[in-house]
Amino acid sequence: MNKFEILINKDNKIDEDFCKRFNLIEIKNFEGKTIKIEKRTYKEFLKLKKEVFKKENLEIHILNSFRDFEEQERICKEYVELYGENLAYKLAAIPGTSEHHTGLAIDITVKKDDGKFAKSNDELYAENKKFLIIHKYLSKYGFILRYPSDKTEITKYNYEPWHIRYIGKKIAKKCFEKNMCLEEIK
């Protein structure tokens, strides 16, 4: 198994040393904020972005990608305060269980009809029809929809149409063709 195919979830934790295996680069997200992302993941995302715009006239961009353990802990605490523990841990991973630690996971955004990019979870869910179109192109570039709506019992996370994961073309194609999530492949 190569590092791109690793299963990271509530049952498969990683440590901060493992995260050092990934070649992170700095880029600007849709707001112009400097963020980090894994280099190959970004290269493939740019190809995906170009094709989706060319064939579907949909503009997509990156909300975020890499998160260190400290940032993930802050998000968890914020979600617990907002939603309570039960829902918070269906929405946010505890440190060591997030794919964002590798830079392989990307939260993408899509341009809304008003010309602005969706930012909040409510805005992102409202654009679900556009995300469903984008999902058709993911496997061609080695991405999967990480938390599909019909796999919440398996992934243990709520549906997130914006959360994609670079896994490599071979596994991505298998997930897409067999309608399987990463947990079912591994």
Secondary structure, 3 states (H helix, E strand, C coil): CCHHHCCCECCECCCHHHHCCCCEEEEECCCCCEEEEEHHHHHHHHHHHHHHHHHHCCCEEEEECCCCHHHHHHHHHHHHHHHCHHHHHHHCCCCCCCHHHHCCEEEEEEECCCCCECCCHHHHHHCHHHHHHHHCCCHHHCEEECCCHHHHHHHCCCCCCCEEEECCHHHHHHHHHHCCCHHHHC
